[in-house]
Amino acid sequence: MNLKGYVSVRIPVPVSVQNLLLRDYCQRNNHEYSLADVEFVTGYHMLQGAVGYDAFDGICAYSMDIFPEDEAERDLILLAAEEGGLEIHYALENYVWPRDKAICEEIWKLKALVS
């Protein structure tokens, strides 16, 4: 599977470290890794663009934590990925959307409760 990387500067983990984890995840799971798009401070423009790529089978994101906290905004991105036949791999948590959809949704619900 050919995965496009996705990392963010919004979390306190250097982009270089996030990229190392993505490369390691892809290598361990026999996926091809394409250099990550970096999401800068505001919005989710790179992520929204990544779900529209035809050249990749999915996205390899550093973590679920770099996806929108707002459920409606997150659902739009996830729906676009599903409609495009893309998987989203969350490397840190080792979950894959939509395979682990129920687990991911439960984690996001719990995070919303504690924030």
Backbone as a chain_set.jsonl record, in Angstrom:
{"seq": "MNLKGYVSVRIPVPVSVQNLLLRDYCQRNNHEYSLADVEFVTGYHMLQGAVGYDAFDGICAYSMDIFPEDEAERDLILLAAEEGGLEIHYALENYVWPRDKAICEEIWKLKALVS", "coords": {"N": [[0.85, -1.172, 0.0], [0.552, 2.205, -0.822], [1.327, 4.957, 0.97], [0.676, 8.316, 1.902], [2.386, 10.584, 3.879], [1.449, 12.417, 6.85], [1.865, 15.042, 8.989], [2.105, 17.308, 11.844], [2.655, 20.628, 13.134], [1.402, 21.368, 15.394], [1.551, 19.887, 17.707], [3.626, 18.935, 20.544], [5.852, 17.535, 19.426], [8.677, 17.158, 17.535], [8.686, 17.685, 13.974], [10.525, 16.175, 12.545], [10.849, 13.917, 14.172], [8.252, 12.901, 14.125], [8.141, 12.182, 11.403], [10.087, 10.151, 11.384], [8.781, 8.162, 12.884], [6.627, 7.625, 11.161], [7.946, 6.599, 8.883], [9.101, 4.304, 10.035], [6.774, 2.921, 10.854], [5.572, 2.396, 8.346], [7.538, 0.818, 7.161], [7.603, -1.43, 8.914], [5.074, -2.44, 8.424], [5.031, -3.107, 5.793], [4.443, -1.102, 3.848], [4.602, 1.402, 1.299], [6.167, 4.514, 1.693], [5.514, 7.904, 1.329], [6.946, 11.091, 1.44], [5.947, 13.252, 4.083], [3.183, 15.551, 4.21], [3.113, 18.679, 5.805], [1.218, 20.05, 8.327], [0.541, 23.303, 9.133], [0.11, 25.972, 11.54], [-2.745, 26.994, 11.509], [-5.985, 25.732, 10.615], [-6.832, 22.904, 8.459], [-5.789, 22.434, 5.95], [-3.826, 21.009, 4.457], [-4.413, 18.369, 5.167], [-7.05, 18.139, 4.231], [-6.526, 18.391, 1.511], [-4.935, 16.132, 1.146], [-6.683, 13.944, 1.364], [-7.785, 13.967, -1.08], [-5.945, 13.067, -2.906], [-5.097, 11.142, -5.716], [-2.999, 9.514, -6.217], [-2.244, 7.92, -4.137], [-2.847, 5.233, -1.772], [-3.695, 5.697, 0.704], [-3.443, 7.567, 3.806], [-0.841, 8.192, 6.054], [-0.883, 9.108, 9.154], [0.679, 10.849, 11.839], [-0.579, 10.756, 14.394], [-3.782, 10.277, 15.975], [-4.31, 12.549, 17.336], [-3.648, 14.741, 15.801], [-5.671, 15.252, 14.122], [-8.747, 17.059, 13.406], [-10.311, 18.388, 16.336], [-12.945, 19.117, 16.458], [-15.877, 17.46, 15.906], [-17.636, 17.479, 13.643], [-16.073, 18.688, 11.644], [-13.945, 16.874, 11.523], [-15.349, 14.565, 10.756], [-16.132, 15.229, 8.134], [-13.694, 15.134, 6.774], [-12.953, 12.456, 7.191], [-15.082, 11.133, 5.946], [-14.703, 11.969, 3.298], [-12.289, 10.675, 2.794], [-13.082, 7.976, 3.024], [-14.985, 7.846, 0.931], [-13.288, 8.211, -1.185], [-11.976, 5.859, -1.147], [-9.784, 5.577, 0.504], [-7.506, 4.577, 3.078], [-6.812, 5.526, 6.436], [-4.035, 5.628, 8.331], [-3.114, 5.607, 11.626], [-0.241, 6.117, 12.982], [1.042, 6.272, 15.56], [-0.872, 5.265, 17.362], [-1.44, 2.901, 16.138], [-3.754, 2.239, 14.673], [-6.18, 1.769, 12.061], [-8.19, 3.543, 9.872], [-10.883, 2.761, 7.805], [-11.003, 0.365, 9.215], [-10.623, 0.154, 12.039], [-12.648, 1.751, 12.977], [-14.702, 1.947, 15.005], [-13.228, 1.856, 17.413], [-11.595, 4.13, 17.118], [-13.555, 6.177, 17.031], [-14.593, 5.933, 19.614], [-12.374, 6.641, 21.184], [-12.075, 9.345, 20.401], [-14.493, 10.324, 21.432], [-14.107, 9.965, 24.185], [-11.893, 11.671, 24.594], [-13.113, 14.112, 24.047], [-14.801, 14.31, 26.23], [-13.064, 14.718, 28.379], [-11.851, 17.091, 27.813]], "CA": [[0.0, 0.0, 0.0], [1.308, 3.44, -0.944], [0.752, 5.912, 1.918], [1.184, 9.688, 1.974], [2.555, 10.992, 5.257], [0.778, 13.627, 7.338], [2.35, 15.435, 10.316], [1.636, 18.63, 12.232], [3.462, 21.394, 14.085], [0.532, 21.728, 16.529], [1.828, 19.069, 18.892], [4.997, 19.168, 21.014], [6.766, 16.508, 18.92], [9.278, 17.708, 16.319], [8.273, 17.092, 12.702], [11.506, 15.148, 12.173], [10.541, 12.717, 14.962], [7.01, 12.371, 13.565], [8.49, 11.517, 10.152], [10.775, 8.899, 11.704], [7.771, 7.181, 13.275], [5.872, 7.236, 9.968], [8.794, 5.711, 8.075], [9.205, 3.034, 10.747], [5.459, 2.267, 10.767], [5.385, 1.892, 6.987], [8.489, -0.274, 6.95], [7.157, -2.594, 9.681], [3.81, -2.944, 7.887], [5.227, -3.344, 4.357], [3.811, -0.063, 3.04], [5.486, 2.407, 0.725], [5.966, 5.791, 2.385], [5.845, 9.134, 0.609], [7.242, 12.176, 2.373], [4.757, 13.819, 4.713], [2.723, 16.929, 4.168], [3.168, 19.263, 7.15], [0.129, 20.983, 8.631], [1.019, 24.396, 9.961], [-0.664, 26.399, 12.703], [-4.204, 27.109, 11.452], [-6.722, 24.974, 9.612], [-6.464, 21.534, 8.091], [-5.744, 22.505, 4.494], [-3.014, 19.916, 3.911], [-5.162, 17.137, 5.372], [-8.175, 18.154, 3.286], [-5.964, 18.11, 0.197], [-4.393, 14.771, 1.1], [-7.744, 12.953, 1.135], [-8.154, 14.042, -2.485], [-4.876, 12.547, -3.762], [-5.385, 9.897, -6.421], [-1.766, 8.756, -6.38], [-1.957, 7.156, -2.923], [-3.888, 4.332, -1.275], [-4.118, 6.155, 2.014], [-2.661, 8.561, 4.531], [-0.219, 7.713, 7.293], [-0.827, 10.247, 10.058], [1.451, 10.597, 13.051], [-1.437, 10.411, 15.522], [-5.17, 10.739, 15.962], [-4.327, 13.869, 17.975], [-3.44, 15.849, 14.86], [-6.913, 15.435, 13.365], [-9.587, 18.085, 14.052], [-11.06, 18.054, 17.546], [-14.348, 19.317, 16.124], [-16.39, 16.215, 15.316], [-18.196, 17.711, 12.309], [-14.949, 18.932, 10.736], [-13.236, 15.597, 11.395], [-16.193, 13.64, 9.993], [-16.06, 15.599, 6.719], [-12.428, 14.622, 6.25], [-13.003, 10.988, 7.193], [-16.042, 10.738, 4.914], [-14.035, 12.173, 2.005], [-11.313, 9.595, 2.654], [-13.824, 6.738, 2.752], [-15.568, 7.93, -0.408], [-12.176, 8.073, -2.127], [-11.381, 4.53, -0.999], [-8.51, 5.696, 1.213], [-7.358, 4.225, 4.484], [-6.0, 6.448, 7.221], [-3.259, 4.888, 9.319], [-2.64, 6.417, 12.745], [0.966, 5.364, 13.291], [1.335, 6.21, 16.989], [-1.858, 4.397, 18.018], [-1.495, 1.655, 15.368], [-5.122, 2.001, 14.217], [-6.436, 2.079, 10.653], [-9.56, 3.924, 9.535], [-12.078, 2.495, 8.593], [-10.977, -0.939, 9.892], [-10.754, 0.342, 13.481], [-13.537, 2.915, 13.1], [-15.385, 1.984, 16.308], [-12.241, 2.192, 18.444], [-11.21, 5.533, 16.921], [-14.669, 7.028, 17.458], [-14.685, 5.872, 21.076], [-11.26, 7.441, 21.709], [-12.409, 10.761, 20.214], [-15.573, 10.669, 22.38], [-13.501, 10.084, 25.514], [-11.088, 12.895, 24.612], [-14.044, 15.251, 24.111], [-15.32, 14.371, 27.589], [-12.057, 15.198, 29.334], [-11.284, 18.398, 27.451]], "C": [[0.895, 1.234, 0.0], [0.638, 4.517, -0.084], [1.462, 7.257, 1.867], [1.253, 10.086, 3.44], [1.817, 12.277, 5.586], [1.224, 13.882, 8.77], [1.911, 16.867, 10.6], [2.61, 19.3, 13.194], [2.662, 21.761, 15.336], [0.824, 20.96, 17.813], [3.293, 19.235, 19.287], [5.974, 18.052, 20.642], [7.355, 17.066, 17.629], [8.839, 16.944, 15.063], [9.238, 15.988, 12.284], [11.246, 13.837, 12.919], [9.244, 12.074, 14.449], [7.3, 11.61, 12.27], [9.221, 10.204, 10.379], [9.781, 7.804, 12.075], [6.98, 6.702, 12.057], [6.677, 6.284, 9.101], [8.911, 4.334, 8.717], [7.9, 2.246, 10.654], [5.277, 1.635, 9.387], [6.317, 0.721, 6.701], [8.026, -1.548, 7.664], [5.907, -3.247, 9.101], [3.833, -3.135, 6.367], [4.442, -2.378, 3.473], [4.907, 0.815, 2.435], [5.136, 3.741, 1.38], [6.39, 6.942, 1.49], [5.948, 10.264, 1.617], [5.986, 12.92, 2.816], [4.478, 15.252, 4.293], [2.734, 17.43, 5.612], [2.038, 20.272, 7.296], [0.668, 22.051, 9.563], [-0.101, 24.898, 10.863], [-2.183, 26.4, 12.544], [-4.804, 26.252, 10.351], [-6.181, 23.574, 9.381], [-6.389, 21.422, 6.576], [-4.958, 21.355, 3.877], [-3.749, 18.585, 4.045], [-6.33, 17.044, 4.396], [-7.688, 17.869, 1.872], [-5.495, 16.675, 0.063], [-5.48, 13.729, 0.851], [-8.222, 12.973, -0.312], [-7.087, 13.515, -3.431], [-5.301, 11.24, -4.416], [-4.18, 8.974, -6.471], [-1.453, 7.848, -5.189], [-3.149, 6.296, -2.522], [-4.421, 4.786, 0.079], [-3.165, 7.187, 2.573], [-2.092, 7.892, 5.774], [-0.011, 8.941, 8.169], [-0.031, 9.886, 11.306], [0.551, 10.092, 14.178], [-2.868, 10.883, 15.28], [-5.264, 12.165, 16.504], [-4.116, 15.022, 17.003], [-4.627, 16.02, 13.908], [-7.79, 16.446, 14.102], [-10.289, 17.564, 15.309], [-12.556, 18.171, 17.304], [-14.867, 18.11, 15.347], [-16.902, 16.405, 13.892], [-17.082, 17.916, 11.281], [-14.172, 17.64, 10.475], [-14.032, 14.619, 10.537], [-16.187, 13.951, 8.499], [-14.801, 15.041, 6.066], [-12.454, 13.103, 6.154], [-13.967, 10.463, 6.137], [-15.419, 10.885, 3.526], [-13.01, 11.07, 1.752], [-12.015, 8.284, 2.304], [-14.398, 6.729, 1.343], [-14.505, 7.786, -1.491], [-11.482, 6.723, -2.043], [-10.039, 4.535, -0.29], [-8.595, 5.157, 2.628], [-6.561, 5.331, 5.158], [-5.354, 5.641, 8.339], [-2.775, 5.867, 10.375], [-1.444, 5.673, 13.336], [1.221, 5.215, 14.8], [0.405, 5.231, 17.705], [-1.951, 3.014, 17.359], [-2.934, 1.251, 15.028], [-5.246, 2.4, 12.754], [-7.917, 2.383, 10.476], [-9.835, 3.444, 8.121], [-12.069, 1.171, 9.352], [-11.252, -0.814, 11.391], [-11.659, 1.525, 13.817], [-14.17, 3.025, 14.492], [-14.435, 2.389, 17.432], [-11.858, 3.667, 18.345], [-12.313, 6.472, 17.394], [-14.795, 7.062, 18.974], [-13.577, 6.71, 21.722], [-11.573, 8.926, 21.575], [-13.523, 11.203, 21.165], [-14.99, 10.861, 23.79], [-12.649, 11.337, 25.637], [-11.958, 14.128, 24.721], [-14.591, 15.415, 25.528], [-14.334, 14.983, 28.57], [-11.486, 16.562, 28.967], [-12.249, 19.52, 27.721]], "O": [[1.879, 1.297, 0.737], [-0.481, 4.94, -0.372], [2.689, 7.325, 1.797], [0.271, 9.936, 4.167], [1.587, 13.117, 4.716], [1.0, 13.059, 9.657], [1.409, 17.558, 9.714], [3.3, 18.634, 13.966], [3.196, 22.4, 16.243], [0.379, 21.358, 18.89], [4.115, 19.63, 18.461], [6.823, 17.67, 21.447], [6.607, 17.414, 16.715], [8.648, 15.729, 15.09], [8.816, 14.974, 11.729], [11.41, 12.76, 12.347], [9.152, 10.85, 14.35], [6.77, 10.519, 12.059], [9.001, 9.24, 9.646], [9.915, 6.661, 11.639], [6.693, 5.511, 11.932], [6.153, 5.273, 8.634], [8.83, 3.315, 8.031], [7.918, 1.041, 10.403], [4.876, 0.476, 9.277], [5.917, -0.255, 6.068], [8.056, -2.629, 7.076], [5.696, -4.449, 9.26], [2.789, -3.302, 5.737], [3.847, -2.783, 2.474], [5.996, 0.947, 2.994], [3.965, 4.055, 1.593], [7.5, 6.947, 0.956], [5.134, 10.373, 2.534], [5.084, 13.178, 2.019], [5.386, 16.049, 4.057], [2.4, 16.685, 6.534], [1.911, 21.213, 6.513], [1.184, 21.753, 10.641], [-1.163, 24.279, 10.925], [-2.864, 25.837, 13.401], [-4.205, 26.069, 9.291], [-5.221, 23.131, 10.012], [-6.86, 20.448, 5.989], [-5.386, 20.785, 2.873], [-3.71, 17.762, 3.13], [-6.57, 15.991, 3.805], [-8.367, 17.177, 1.113], [-5.634, 16.066, -0.997], [-5.221, 12.725, 0.187], [-8.98, 12.096, -0.728], [-7.296, 13.512, -4.644], [-5.806, 10.339, -3.746], [-4.323, 7.78, -6.737], [-0.489, 7.083, -5.236], [-4.293, 6.58, -2.875], [-5.462, 4.319, 0.54], [-2.219, 7.62, 1.915], [-2.774, 7.127, 6.454], [0.92, 9.717, 7.956], [-0.07, 8.746, 11.768], [0.881, 9.11, 14.842], [-3.114, 11.78, 14.473], [-6.192, 12.901, 16.167], [-4.382, 16.173, 17.351], [-4.58, 16.843, 12.994], [-7.599, 16.67, 15.297], [-10.792, 16.441, 15.334], [-13.344, 17.417, 17.874], [-14.363, 17.782, 14.272], [-16.63, 15.576, 13.024], [-17.146, 17.377, 10.176], [-13.79, 17.355, 9.34], [-13.466, 13.926, 9.691], [-16.231, 13.033, 7.68], [-14.842, 14.539, 4.943], [-12.027, 12.532, 5.151], [-13.689, 9.447, 5.499], [-15.593, 10.014, 2.673], [-12.877, 10.586, 0.627], [-11.592, 7.569, 1.395], [-14.309, 5.723, 0.64], [-14.788, 7.297, -2.584], [-10.523, 6.463, -2.769], [-9.241, 3.612, -0.457], [-9.627, 5.267, 3.289], [-5.736, 5.99, 4.525], [-6.036, 5.052, 9.178], [-2.102, 6.847, 10.056], [-1.611, 4.719, 14.097], [1.581, 4.13, 15.257], [0.848, 4.458, 18.555], [-2.478, 2.072, 17.953], [-3.288, 0.073, 15.088], [-4.511, 3.26, 12.269], [-8.782, 1.6, 10.869], [-9.007, 3.733, 7.257], [-13.026, 0.873, 10.066], [-12.028, -1.59, 11.947], [-11.454, 2.212, 14.818], [-14.164, 4.103, 15.086], [-14.801, 3.177, 18.304], [-11.8, 4.37, 19.354], [-12.038, 7.454, 18.082], [-15.074, 8.112, 19.552], [-13.823, 7.412, 22.703], [-11.365, 9.691, 22.518], [-13.504, 12.333, 21.653], [-15.345, 11.807, 24.493], [-12.676, 12.002, 26.673], [-11.598, 15.087, 25.404], [-14.819, 16.539, 25.977], [-14.734, 15.691, 29.494], [-10.712, 17.131, 29.737], [-11.928, 20.683, 27.472]]}, "num_chains": 1, "name": "protein.A"}
